[in-house]
C-alpha cells in the first residue's frame, strides 16, 4: 500500500485519487496512519454492497439475471375516493 501525508493529500488530491484507483492509499497524520482512501469499486467489494442498476448497465462483462415472472394475482382495480 502507498502512504501519503495529510499535507501532501491536501496539496495534491488529484494524485491521491489516481493512486487510490490502483490500491488503497493510507493517509498519515504526523507519521501515523489516519485514513484510507480507496475507489468506490473497492469499497463496494469490501463492504459487500451490491452494485446499483446504473452500475450494472454500465458493466462491460455479462451478468446473470433471472427475471421474476408475475401472475395476475397482484392486480386489482384502482380505488378512487
MMTF fields as JSON, N, C-alpha, C and O atoms, coordinates in Angstrom:
{
  "mmtfVersion": "1.0.0",
  "mmtfProducer": "UNKNOWN",
  "numBonds": 323,
  "numAtoms": 324,
  "numGroups": 81,
  "numChains": 1,
  "numModels": 1,
  "chainsPerModel": [1],
  "groupsPerChain": [81],
  "chainIdList": ["A"],
  "bondAtomList": [4, 2, 8, 6, 12, 10, 16, 14, 20, 18, 24, 22, 28, 26, 32, 30, 36, 34, 40, 38, 44, 42, 48, 46, 52, 50, 56, 54, 60, 58, 64, 62, 68, 66, 72, 70, 76, 74, 80, 78, 84, 82, 88, 86, 92, 90, 96, 94, 100, 98, 104, 102, 108, 106, 112, 110, 116, 114, 120, 118, 124, 122, 128, 126, 132, 130, 136, 134, 140, 138, 144, 142, 148, 146, 152, 150, 156, 154, 160, 158, 164, 162, 168, 166, 172, 170, 176, 174, 180, 178, 184, 182, 188, 186, 192, 190, 196, 194, 200, 198, 204, 202, 208, 206, 212, 210, 216, 214, 220, 218, 224, 222, 228, 226, 232, 230, 236, 234, 240, 238, 244, 242, 248, 246, 252, 250, 256, 254, 260, 258, 264, 262, 268, 266, 272, 270, 276, 274, 280, 278, 284, 282, 288, 286, 292, 290, 296, 294, 300, 298, 304, 302, 308, 306, 312, 310, 316, 314, 320, 318],
  "bondOrderList": [1, 1, 1, 1, 1, 1, 1, 1, 1, 1, 1, 1, 1, 1, 1, 1, 1, 1, 1, 1, 1, 1, 1, 1, 1, 1, 1, 1, 1, 1, 1, 1, 1, 1, 1, 1, 1, 1, 1, 1, 1, 1, 1, 1, 1, 1, 1, 1, 1, 1, 1, 1, 1, 1, 1, 1, 1, 1, 1, 1, 1, 1, 1, 1, 1, 1, 1, 1, 1, 1, 1, 1, 1, 1, 1, 1, 1, 1, 1, 1],
  "groupList": [{"groupName": "UNK", "atomNameList": ["N", "CA", "C", "O"], "elementList": ["N", "C", "C", "O"], "formalChargeList": [0, 0, 0, 0], "bondAtomList": [1, 0, 2, 1, 3, 2], "bondOrderList": [1, 1, 2], "singleLetterCode": "X", "chemCompType": "L-PEPTIDE LINKING"}],
  "groupTypeList": [0, 0, 0, 0, 0, 0, 0, 0, 0, 0, 0, 0, 0, 0, 0, 0, 0, 0, 0, 0, 0, 0, 0, 0, 0, 0, 0, 0, 0, 0, 0, 0, 0, 0, 0, 0, 0, 0, 0, 0, 0, 0, 0, 0, 0, 0, 0, 0, 0, 0, 0, 0, 0, 0, 0, 0, 0, 0, 0, 0, 0, 0, 0, 0, 0, 0, 0, 0, 0, 0, 0, 0, 0, 0, 0, 0, 0, 0, 0, 0, 0],
  "groupIdList": [1, 2, 3, 4, 5, 6, 7, 8, 9, 10, 11, 12, 13, 14, 15, 16, 17, 18, 19, 20, 21, 22, 23, 24, 25, 26, 27, 28, 29, 30, 31, 32, 33, 34, 35, 36, 37, 38, 39, 40, 41, 42, 43, 44, 45, 46, 47, 48, 49, 50, 51, 52, 53, 54, 55, 56, 57, 58, 59, 60, 61, 62, 63, 64, 65, 66, 67, 68, 69, 70, 71, 72, 73, 74, 75, 76, 77, 78, 79, 80, 81],
  "secStructList": [7, 3, 3, 3, 3, 2, 2, 2, 2, 2, 2, 7, 2, 2, 2, 2, 2, 2, 2, 2, 2, 2, 1, 7, 3, 3, 3, 3, 3, 6, 6, 3, 3, 3, 3, 3, 3, 7, 7, 2, 2, 2, 2, 2, 2, 2, 2, 6, 7, 7, 7, 7, 2, 2, 2, 2, 2, 6, 7, 1, 1, 7, 7, 7, 7, 7, 7, 7, 7, 7, 7, 4, 4, 4, 7, 7, 7, 7, 7, 7, 7],
  "xCoordList": [0.838, 0.0, 0.878, 1.994, 0.349, 1.078, 0.724, -0.418, 1.707, 1.497, 1.557, 2.309, 0.766, 0.795, 0.482, -0.449, 1.25, 0.982, -0.275, -0.656, -0.912, -2.126, -1.822, -2.673, -0.631, -0.228, -0.15, -0.66, 0.498, 0.571, -0.83, -1.136, -1.673, -3.044, -3.785, -4.443, -3.681, -4.362, -3.842, -4.598, -2.575, -1.981, -2.16, -2.068, -2.412, -2.486, -3.502, -3.129, -4.77, -5.818, -5.926, -6.335, -5.57, -5.623, -4.706, -5.098, -3.49, -2.554, -3.061, -2.934, -3.63, -4.168, -5.259, -5.299, -6.136, -7.214, -6.65, -7.128, -5.644, -5.037, -4.376, -4.481, -3.695, -3.058, -4.104, -3.916, -5.207, -6.251, -7.035, -7.675, -6.994, -7.654, -6.976, -7.626, -5.672, -4.895, -4.918, -5.047, -4.796, -4.772, -5.133, -5.026, -5.555, -5.88, -4.684, -3.542, -4.96, -3.934, -4.061, -5.126, -2.995, -3.003, -2.552, -1.486, -3.383, -3.059, -2.607, -3.315, -1.42, -0.841, -1.004, -1.093, -1.04, -1.089, 0.002, -0.068, 1.005, 2.187, 2.873, 3.348, 2.912, 3.6, 2.795, 3.259, 1.604, 0.762, -0.396, -0.998, -0.715, -1.853, -3.143, -3.46, -3.886, -5.12, -6.34, -7.407, -6.178, -7.292, -6.832, -5.639, -7.809, -7.532, -8.452, -9.667, -7.877, -8.64, -8.634, -7.578, -9.834, -9.925, -11.04, -11.917, -10.994, -12.003, -13.351, -13.418, -14.415, -15.752, -15.946, -16.612, -15.371, -15.46, -14.825, -15.376, -13.658, -13.001, -13.864, -13.993, -14.451, -15.324, -16.518, -16.858, -17.144, -18.281, -17.88, -18.594, -16.742, -16.273, -16.02, -16.411, -15.367, -15.047, -16.275, -16.354, -17.228, -18.394, -19.524, -20.486, -19.415, -20.455, -21.662, -22.707, -21.544, -22.652, -22.897, -21.958, -24.143, -24.485, -24.443, -24.821, -23.991, -23.951, -25.357, -26.314, -25.461, -26.748, -27.104, -26.272, -28.345, -28.783, -27.927, -27.55, -27.617, -26.787, -25.38, -24.776, -24.849, -23.543, -23.597, -22.701, -24.66, -24.777, -24.943, -24.384, -25.708, -25.907, -24.633, -24.459, -23.743, -22.503, -21.386, -20.292, -21.639, -20.622, -20.353, -21.266, -19.122, -18.753, -18.953, -19.207, -18.839, -18.994, -20.461, -21.267, -20.791, -22.155, -22.465, -21.576, -23.736, -24.169, -25.31, -26.059, -25.427, -26.513, -27.773, -27.74, -28.876, -30.133, -31.267, -31.388, -32.092, -33.252, -34.486, -34.7, -35.299, -36.451, -37.517, -37.677, -38.225, -39.324, -40.562, -40.9, -41.23, -42.448, -43.641, -43.855, -44.409, -45.559, -46.837, -46.963, -47.772, -49.08, -50.05, -49.637, -51.293, -52.278, -52.801, -53.643, -52.332, -52.881, -52.611, -53.316, -51.61, -51.31, -52.118, -52.079, -52.838, -53.626, -54.953, -55.586, -55.36, -56.677, -57.12, -56.281, -58.422, -58.896, -58.441, -58.308, -58.213, -57.845, -59.024, -60.174, -58.719, -59.774, -59.614, -58.544, -60.66, -60.637, -61.653, -62.814, -61.253, -62.186, -62.649, -63.432],
  "yCoordList": [-1.183, 0.0, 1.24, 1.237, 2.286, 3.536, 4.445, 4.463, 5.193, 6.159, 7.571, 7.845, 8.467, 9.876, 10.669, 10.333, 11.709, 12.536, 13.364, 13.621, 13.777, 14.585, 15.908, 16.447, 16.428, 17.671, 17.451, 18.258, 16.341, 16.019, 15.801, 16.248, 15.112, 14.858, 16.174, 16.342, 17.1, 18.387, 19.195, 19.945, 19.053, 19.826, 19.177, 19.859, 17.874, 17.193, 16.045, 14.873, 16.395, 15.364, 14.582, 13.42, 15.195, 14.503, 13.295, 12.216, 13.474, 12.35, 11.295, 10.098, 11.73, 10.784, 9.92, 8.711, 10.527, 9.768, 8.773, 7.642, 9.18, 8.27, 7.081, 5.946, 7.349, 6.265, 5.324, 4.107, 5.887, 5.086, 4.238, 3.262, 4.593, 3.768, 2.407, 1.408, 2.372, 1.145, 0.288, -0.934, 0.927, 0.225, 1.217, 2.427, 0.726, 1.639, 2.527, 2.069, 3.778, 4.764, 5.114, 5.545, 4.937, 5.28, 6.725, 7.11, 7.52, 8.923, 9.034, 8.628, 9.587, 9.671, 11.066, 12.06, 11.109, 12.367, 12.293, 11.488, 13.135, 13.116, 11.749, 11.269, 11.136, 9.868, 8.632, 7.513, 8.808, 7.687, 7.53, 8.527, 6.309, 6.093, 6.643, 6.352, 7.441, 8.048, 7.662, 7.39, 7.64, 7.376, 6.476, 6.343, 5.865, 5.066, 5.566, 5.645, 5.899, 6.325, 5.169, 4.644, 4.776, 3.706, 4.017, 4.837, 3.351, 3.595, 3.07, 2.228, 3.577, 3.143, 1.662, 0.949, 1.198, -0.221, -1.093, -2.125, -0.666, -1.405, -1.387, -2.4, -0.237, -0.116, -1.067, -1.761, -1.096, -1.987, -3.442, -4.198, -3.819, -5.197, -5.537, -6.608, -4.63, -4.89, -4.869, -5.635, -3.999, -3.855, -4.804, -4.946, -5.454, -6.378, -5.689, -6.318, -4.392, -3.671, -4.2, -4.5, -4.309, -4.728, -3.503, -2.411, -3.665, -2.524, -2.036, -2.811, -0.753, -0.173, -0.59, -1.141, -0.324, -0.661, 0.059, -0.536, 1.332, 2.063, 1.469, 1.434, 0.996, 0.334, -0.933, -1.196, -1.712, -2.96, -2.703, -3.435, -1.665, -1.375, -0.89, -1.064, -0.282, 0.225, -0.814, -0.536, -2.002, -3.048, -3.581, -3.697, -3.893, -4.436, -5.953, -6.513, -6.611, -8.065, -8.446, -7.638, -9.674, -10.176, -10.433, -10.766, -10.275, -10.587, -11.593, -11.642, -12.38, -13.345, -12.614, -11.844, -12.85, -12.208, -13.152, -13.656, -13.384, -14.227, -13.444, -13.27, -12.969, -12.145, -12.964, -14.164, -12.279, -12.907, -12.842, -11.782, -13.96, -13.997, -13.814, -14.599, -12.766, -12.444, -12.959, -12.998, -13.351, -13.732, -12.567, -11.523, -12.736, -11.663, -11.506, -10.642, -12.308, -12.267, -10.943, -10.602, -10.203, -8.935, -7.765, -6.662, -7.988, -6.929, -6.767, -7.746, -5.527, -5.237, -3.894, -3.086, -3.645, -2.373, -1.195, -1.322, -0.079, 1.126, 1.64, 1.559, 2.169, 2.722, 4.233, 4.73, 4.969, 6.411, 6.885, 6.48, 7.709, 8.232, 9.623, 10.224],
  "zCoordList": [0.0, 0.0, 0.0, 0.518, -0.589, -0.701, 0.471, 0.931, 0.946, 2.022, 1.467, 0.531, 2.041, 1.686, 2.95, 3.683, 3.203, 4.38, 4.148, 3.005, 5.226, 5.093, 4.402, 3.695, 4.598, 3.923, 2.414, 1.637, 1.996, 0.562, -0.012, -1.117, 0.751, 0.308, 0.075, -0.951, 1.016, 0.88, -0.3, -0.916, -0.618, -1.707, -3.077, -4.098, -3.114, -4.407, -4.37, -4.42, -4.282, -4.213, -5.517, -5.505, -6.633, -7.925, -7.945, -8.389, -7.466, -7.403, -6.429, -6.687, -5.317, -4.333, -4.957, -4.729, -5.737, -6.378, -7.386, -7.472, -8.143, -9.113, -8.423, -8.889, -7.311, -6.566, -5.971, -5.967, -5.468, -4.825, -5.83, -5.438, -7.115, -8.131, -8.25, -8.557, -8.007, -8.163, -6.898, -6.973, -5.745, -4.465, -3.356, -3.557, -2.195, -1.102, -0.747, -0.724, -0.476, -0.141, 1.331, 1.775, 2.089, 3.51, 3.652, 3.17, 4.324, 4.574, 6.021, 6.943, 6.203, 7.543, 8.124, 7.402, 9.437, 10.172, 11.223, 12.152, 11.072, 11.942, 11.937, 12.966, 10.748, 10.58, 10.949, 10.73, 11.501, 11.893, 10.907, 10.51, 10.507, 9.608, 10.221, 11.374, 9.444, 9.939, 9.119, 9.668, 7.812, 6.91, 5.774, 5.501, 5.122, 3.93, 2.823, 3.006, 1.689, 0.522, -0.467, -0.82, -0.912, -1.894, -2.872, -2.599, -4.015, -5.04, -4.556, -3.66, -5.156, -4.773, -5.09, -4.339, -6.192, -6.543, -5.463, -5.081, -4.975, -3.901, -2.643, -1.956, -2.347, -1.176, -1.294, -0.337, -2.457, -2.668, -2.441, -1.783, -2.988, -2.848, -1.38, -0.914, -0.651, 0.75, 1.653, 2.613, 1.35, 2.218, 1.85, 2.604, 0.702, 0.278, -0.319, -0.485, -0.651, -1.275, -2.677, -3.413, -3.031, -4.387, -5.294, -4.87, -6.527, -7.449, -7.79, -7.797, -8.07, -8.447, -9.875, -10.595, -10.275, -11.622, -12.661, -13.671, -12.423, -13.386, -13.457, -14.529, -12.304, -12.321, -13.171, -13.973, -12.983, -13.733, -15.226, -16.042, -15.597, -17.012, -17.688, -18.894, -16.909, -17.498, -17.497, -17.988, -16.956, -16.916, -18.325, -19.143, -18.583, -19.882, -19.932, -20.999, -18.787, -18.772, -18.577, -18.114, -18.931, -18.787, -17.323, -16.538, -16.959, -15.609, -15.675, -16.651, -14.639, -14.547, -14.104, -13.144, -14.794, -14.433, -14.75, -15.867, -13.753, -13.951, -13.498, -12.298, -14.448, -14.069, -13.337, -13.56, -12.472, -11.754, -12.631, -13.157, -12.787, -13.6, -12.671, -11.747, -12.934, -12.094, -12.736, -13.96, -11.897, -12.418, -12.154, -11.649, -12.483, -12.343, -10.922, -10.679, -9.982, -8.626, -7.911, -6.962, -8.352, -7.675, -8.26, -7.714, -9.349, -9.975, -9.252, -8.856, -9.088, -8.542, -9.102, -9.5, -9.137, -9.668, -8.798, -7.581, -9.428, -8.691, -7.885, -8.316, -6.707, -5.851, -5.807, -5.456, -6.156, -6.1, -5.077, -5.133, -4.171, -3.149, -3.511, -2.776]
}
